Amino acid sequence: EVCRDKYDAVLPLVRLLLHHHKLVPFVTAVAELDLKDTQEANTIFRGNSLATRCVDEMMKIVGKHYLKVTLKPVIDEVGYPTETSLGLLSPQWCPCLLDRHSCFSSENLRYYVDKVFREIVRSSISCPTLMCDVFYSLRHLAAKRFPNDPHVQYSAVSSFVFLRFFAVAVVSPHTFHLRPHHPDAQTSRTLTLISKAIQTLGSWGSLTKSKLSSFKETFMCEFFKTFQEENFTESVKKFLDDVSSTESKEPSGVSEPVHLKEG
């Protein structure tokens, strides 16, 4: 109510609360307010509210090193594939255009999606404790708001960690300092397809017929049918369980300091 545009206050507010170790209770409070206006479980934390923007900024600040160790090697490979990875001489030899006339490109995309997905679901040990604490809170708030929906506790977490964190970092690696420059058109197309796949796989639940029918392109529908395996769903569930747990994690390498103050 004080700010004309409340989003102008989000970044400094998040930095201030991080410094005083008060971010989790604040996010819990504004998320609870957000949920009061949420009528459908399948739309949970999908809009740009104060709560979701705060979590977005928090993930960008404290999750920078987490993204780097999880995604950067794969992103680099997408931009500069090597002969050892796909038997290719350069990116131009195998673009992920994925249409009905390019089966080899479909295999190429499947390779990248598998690799990105595998790196994500086994990265929970590297997820910053603060992110885990926030996800734990959001998960229990969602379950309390929609007690009859057993899946909402997972979709509340996946809507952030998959849709608003990993998928966004894949499609725009330069904005997360995973790449020095904006990718060229061909690489950008590949990253966009990978990002869409990660969003779809990360959405809690199996790839149902209704989800597959949402793809306008027939070849995309056919491509995602190859992912209709129970182990993908179980991997996502285990990952979401792990990153929304408050159990202490083993230290996983040297982390970078969190930069709170500019100038």
Secondary structure by P-SEA (a helix, b strand, c coil): ccccccccaaaaaaaaaaaaccaaaaaaaaaaaaaaaccccccccccccaaaaaaaaaaaaaaaaaaaaccaaaaaaaacccccccccccccccccccccccaaaaaaaaaaaaaaaaaaaaccccccaaaaaaaaaaaaaaaaacccccaaaaaaaaaccccccaaaaaacccccccccccccaaaaaaaaaaaaaaaaaacccccccccccccccaaaaaaacccccaaaaaaaaaaaaaaaccccccccccccccccccc
